[in-house]
């Protein structure tokens, strides 16, 4: 199991964008992915809900 942490203390640094794009790319390769969003704003959850 690989763990790819995306960390940066600065807001609006693109962490969620990079994480969701990587997740989708890995999914298209047929990998099983778990994306954990520890941000209180839950932006990754919102993006996944929209994508369906």
N, C-alpha and C positions, 0 to 999 in steps of 0.2 A: 504494500500500500504506500503510495506517495502522498506526501502532504506538501501543499504549495501555499505557504502563508503570504498574504498581501497586506503589508503593514505600512502605515505612515501616520504620524500624529496630525498632520495638517489636514484640514477639511478640504473638500473639493479637489483632491489629488488624483481622482480617477480610479480609486481602488475597486469600487463596485463595478464600474464599466469593464475594467480588465478582468475581474473575477467572472462576471457573467459571460463575457466573450470567450474566455478560456473554457468555461464549463460547457458552453454550447459546442465549441470546437471538439472537445473530448467526447461529447455525446455523439456527434456526427461520425467519429471514428469507431463508435460502438462500445465505448468504455462506460462503465457504471460510475456515476459521479455523485458525490455528496457536497453540496455547497452550504457552508455554515456562515450565516450572516450575524455577526455579533454587534452590529451597529444598531443603536436604539431606533433609528429612523426606518429600518427594515426595507431599504431601497431594493436590495436583491430580491426579496420576497415579492415586492410590488412588480418588479420587472418580469419575474417568472410567472406571475398571475396573468399579466397582460399577454405574454407570449403563448400561454396555454399549452 
